[in-house]
């Protein structure tokens, strides 16, 4: 994949809009910050996934839809994951 931060944030916004059934214009960026995650799954493994146990740098992306609760995505240049959405992690 090898994409940049802006493209990854755009993909996260599009994914959240689709999941919530709203327009991308309704998705607000609360914060995008650099972060180190505990493993190659960015601390957000999906069910039964195994990942390398090494510190992985990336971004923590916090998005919000209207006055609703916030949502957290975790990403690096090679992957994007939705963290703890309805009790589960998701690869995007």
PyMOL commands that set and color helices and strands:
alter all, ss='L'
color gray80, all
select helices_A, chain A and resi 5-20+24-26
alter helices_A, ss='H'
color red, helices_A
select strands_A, chain A and resi 27-37+56-65+70-76+79-85+88-91
alter strands_A, ss='S'
color yellow, strands_A
deselect
rebuild
show_as cartoon
